[in-house]
Amino acid sequence: MTAVSHTPVPRKASTAKRGNEQVFVAEWPRNRRELVRISIDRIETRFVVSIRVWWRNDDGIYKPSPTGLTLFVSHLPKLVEHLEAARKKATIFGLLEPLASTDLINAHLRQRTTKR
């Protein structure tokens, strides 16, 4: 079994057959055999954000599944806004732990140190 990193690892990949470009933004384990990956993709002249489930085959190679969401990047601000609203509602309903302000500060500091 291949170990899966719990921290986002920026990577570039290209799919030459269609001339697409893909930049992986973040990933985390969904379960033992699947990951959730967020990427920004260029498909011909359009840019999209993709939130997709990737599954691991018997050789340990992750493949994209049809399960996911792909939107033009122009939808990203609204998506983030409404995901934040969903997070707040889930916290109110007791489905998630409240996000401590130190978590936000630590996430910001981690981001600053990885960009250098």
C-alpha positions as CSV (number, residue, x, y, z in Angstrom):
1,M,0.0,0.0,0.0
2,T,1.4,3.4,-1.0
3,A,1.4,6.1,1.7
4,V,-0.8,9.1,0.8
5,S,0.4,12.6,1.8
6,H,-2.2,14.5,3.9
7,T,-0.8,17.8,2.8
8,P,-1.4,19.4,-0.6
9,V,1.4,18.8,-3.0
10,P,1.5,21.1,-6.0
11,R,2.3,19.1,-9.1
12,K,2.0,19.6,-12.8
13,A,0.8,17.0,-15.2
14,S,-0.1,17.2,-18.8
15,T,-2.3,15.0,-21.0
16,A,-0.7,15.2,-24.4
17,K,-3.4,13.5,-26.3
18,R,-5.8,16.5,-26.1
19,G,-3.3,19.2,-25.3
20,N,-4.8,19.7,-21.8
21,E,-2.8,21.1,-18.9
22,Q,-3.5,20.3,-15.3
23,V,-2.1,21.8,-12.0
24,F,-3.0,19.9,-8.9
25,V,-3.9,22.2,-6.0
26,A,-4.8,19.9,-3.1
27,E,-5.6,16.3,-2.3
28,W,-6.7,14.3,0.7
29,P,-7.8,10.7,1.3
30,R,-11.5,9.9,0.9
31,N,-11.0,6.4,2.1
32,R,-8.3,3.6,1.7
33,R,-8.5,3.4,-2.1
34,E,-9.7,6.9,-3.1
35,L,-8.4,10.5,-3.0
36,V,-10.2,13.8,-3.5
37,R,-8.2,16.1,-5.7
38,I,-8.7,19.7,-6.6
39,S,-7.0,20.9,-9.8
40,I,-7.1,23.8,-12.2
41,D,-7.2,22.6,-15.7
42,R,-6.8,24.2,-19.1
43,I,-9.0,22.6,-21.7
44,E,-8.1,24.2,-25.1
45,T,-8.7,27.9,-24.4
46,R,-10.8,27.6,-21.2
47,F,-9.8,27.2,-17.6
48,V,-11.8,25.0,-15.2
49,V,-11.5,24.0,-11.6
50,S,-12.1,20.3,-11.0
51,I,-13.0,18.6,-7.7
52,R,-12.7,14.9,-8.5
53,V,-12.5,11.5,-6.8
54,W,-9.4,9.5,-7.9
55,W,-9.3,5.8,-7.4
56,R,-6.3,3.5,-7.0
57,N,-6.0,0.5,-9.3
58,D,-4.3,-2.8,-8.5
59,D,-1.0,-1.4,-9.6
60,G,-1.3,1.5,-7.0
61,I,-1.8,4.1,-9.8
62,Y,-4.5,6.7,-9.2
63,K,-7.0,7.3,-12.0
64,P,-9.7,10.0,-12.2
65,S,-13.2,8.7,-11.7
66,P,-16.3,10.3,-13.3
67,T,-17.4,11.3,-9.8
68,G,-16.8,15.0,-9.2
69,L,-17.5,18.5,-10.2
70,T,-15.9,20.6,-13.0
71,L,-16.7,24.3,-13.3
72,F,-15.3,27.3,-15.2
73,V,-12.9,29.2,-12.9
74,S,-15.3,32.2,-13.0
75,H,-17.6,30.1,-10.7
76,L,-14.8,29.7,-8.1
77,P,-15.6,32.7,-5.9
78,K,-19.3,31.7,-5.6
79,L,-18.3,28.1,-5.0
80,V,-15.9,29.1,-2.1
81,E,-18.6,31.5,-0.7
82,H,-21.3,28.8,-0.6
83,L,-18.9,26.0,0.6
84,E,-18.0,28.3,3.5
85,A,-21.8,28.8,4.2
86,A,-22.2,25.0,4.2
87,R,-19.3,24.6,6.6
88,K,-20.9,27.2,9.0
89,K,-24.3,25.4,8.8
90,A,-22.7,22.0,9.4
91,T,-20.9,23.5,12.5
92,I,-24.2,24.9,13.8
93,F,-25.8,21.5,13.4
94,G,-22.9,19.9,15.3
95,L,-21.7,18.0,12.3
96,L,-18.2,19.7,12.4
97,E,-16.0,21.0,15.1
98,P,-15.8,24.8,15.1
99,L,-12.8,26.2,13.3
100,A,-10.4,27.8,15.8
101,S,-8.9,31.1,14.7
102,T,-5.5,29.5,15.3
103,D,-6.3,26.9,12.6
104,L,-6.7,29.7,10.1
105,I,-3.5,31.4,11.2
106,N,-1.6,28.1,11.1
107,A,-2.9,27.4,7.6
108,H,-1.9,30.8,6.5
109,L,1.6,30.4,7.9
110,R,2.0,26.9,6.3
111,Q,0.9,28.4,3.0
112,R,3.5,31.2,3.3
113,T,6.3,28.8,4.0
114,T,5.5,26.4,1.2
115,K,5.3,29.2,-1.4
116,R,8.9,30.3,-0.9
